[in-house]
Amino acid sequence: MRSSISVFACLKTTFFIPSINYKGAVDVIALIKDLISKIVVVAWLLFLLTWIIGWAIKGSPIPSSKVRRVGQGLIEDAIWGAFWIAIGTSIFWLITYVSSTLGNAMPQPPIPQLP
């Protein structure tokens, strides 16, 4: 029994499993933050991979200028991608901030009392 609990704890920390509060609803703020962080990490890794491949192709000792233009195109696309990742990260941060502010600011619903 103990090993199955530790395996579940490991899976919960490695892969996101949304926490469930006392009413059974999924914690939306944690879900949004985790989704945003995963998307941003994948986007930056894709940028880095494109940047490396572009410079490798552009700096290769291949005499064909078409191949070097492909490398230059990859580098330019990677720079534009980094710009849009930065803009998107800012927008994602704003969404997270607004959702956490609204999530904390909402009061508990009133309990109806019968006369």
C-alpha positions as CSV (number, residue, x, y, z in Angstrom):
1,M,0.0,0.0,0.0
2,R,2.8,2.4,0.8
3,S,4.5,2.0,-2.5
4,S,1.3,2.8,-4.4
5,I,0.9,6.0,-2.5
6,S,4.5,7.1,-3.3
7,V,4.0,6.3,-7.0
8,F,0.9,8.4,-7.0
9,A,2.7,11.3,-5.3
10,C,5.5,11.0,-7.8
11,L,3.0,11.1,-10.7
12,K,1.2,14.0,-9.2
13,T,4.4,16.1,-9.0
14,T,5.7,15.0,-12.4
15,F,2.5,15.3,-14.4
16,F,-0.1,17.8,-13.5
17,I,-3.1,16.3,-11.8
18,P,-5.6,19.1,-10.9
19,S,-6.3,19.3,-7.2
20,I,-9.9,19.0,-6.1
21,N,-11.2,21.2,-3.4
22,Y,-13.7,20.2,-0.7
23,K,-16.7,20.8,-3.0
24,G,-15.3,18.5,-5.8
25,A,-14.5,21.3,-8.3
26,V,-11.2,21.4,-10.1
27,D,-8.9,24.2,-9.0
28,V,-9.1,26.4,-12.1
29,I,-6.3,28.7,-11.2
30,A,-3.8,25.8,-10.7
31,L,-5.0,24.3,-14.0
32,I,-4.4,27.6,-15.9
33,K,-1.0,28.2,-14.3
34,D,0.2,24.7,-15.1
35,L,-1.1,24.8,-18.7
36,I,0.5,28.2,-19.3
37,S,3.9,27.1,-17.9
38,K,3.9,23.9,-20.0
39,I,3.0,25.8,-23.2
40,V,5.7,28.5,-22.6
41,V,8.4,25.9,-21.9
42,V,7.5,24.0,-25.1
43,A,7.5,27.2,-27.1
44,W,10.9,28.3,-25.8
45,L,12.4,24.9,-26.5
46,L,11.0,25.0,-30.0
47,F,12.6,28.4,-30.5
48,L,15.9,27.2,-29.2
49,L,15.9,24.1,-31.4
50,T,15.0,26.3,-34.5
51,W,17.7,28.8,-33.6
52,I,20.4,26.0,-33.3
53,I,19.4,24.3,-36.5
54,G,19.3,27.6,-38.4
55,W,22.8,28.6,-37.3
56,A,24.1,25.1,-38.0
57,I,22.7,25.2,-41.6
58,K,23.8,28.8,-42.2
59,G,27.3,28.2,-40.9
60,S,27.8,24.8,-42.6
61,P,30.6,24.6,-45.2
62,I,28.1,23.8,-48.0
63,P,28.9,25.9,-51.1
64,S,25.2,26.2,-52.1
65,S,23.7,29.6,-51.3
66,K,20.2,28.2,-51.2
67,V,21.0,26.0,-48.2
68,R,22.4,29.0,-46.4
69,R,19.3,31.0,-47.2
70,V,17.2,28.3,-45.6
71,G,19.4,28.6,-42.5
72,Q,18.9,32.4,-42.5
73,G,15.2,31.9,-42.9
74,L,15.1,29.6,-39.9
75,I,17.0,32.1,-37.8
76,E,14.7,34.9,-38.8
77,D,11.6,32.8,-38.1
78,A,13.1,31.9,-34.7
79,I,13.6,35.6,-33.8
80,W,10.0,36.3,-34.8
81,G,8.9,33.3,-32.8
82,A,10.8,34.6,-29.7
83,F,9.1,37.9,-30.0
84,W,5.6,36.3,-30.2
85,I,6.5,34.0,-27.3
86,A,7.4,37.0,-25.2
87,I,4.1,38.7,-26.1
88,G,2.2,35.5,-25.5
89,T,3.8,34.9,-22.2
90,S,2.9,38.4,-21.1
91,I,-0.7,37.8,-22.2
92,F,-0.8,34.4,-20.4
93,W,0.6,36.1,-17.3
94,L,-2.1,38.7,-17.4
95,I,-4.8,35.9,-17.8
96,T,-3.3,34.1,-14.8
97,Y,-3.2,37.3,-12.7
98,V,-6.8,38.2,-13.6
99,S,-8.1,34.6,-12.9
100,S,-6.3,34.5,-9.5
101,T,-7.6,37.9,-8.6
102,L,-11.1,37.0,-9.5
103,G,-10.9,33.6,-7.9
104,N,-9.8,35.2,-4.6
105,A,-12.2,38.2,-4.7
106,M,-15.4,36.2,-5.1
107,P,-17.3,35.9,-1.8
108,Q,-19.1,32.8,-0.8
109,P,-22.6,32.7,-2.0
110,P,-25.3,33.5,0.5
111,I,-27.1,30.7,2.3
112,P,-30.8,31.1,1.8
113,Q,-32.8,31.0,5.0
114,L,-36.4,30.1,5.1
115,P,-38.8,32.1,7.3
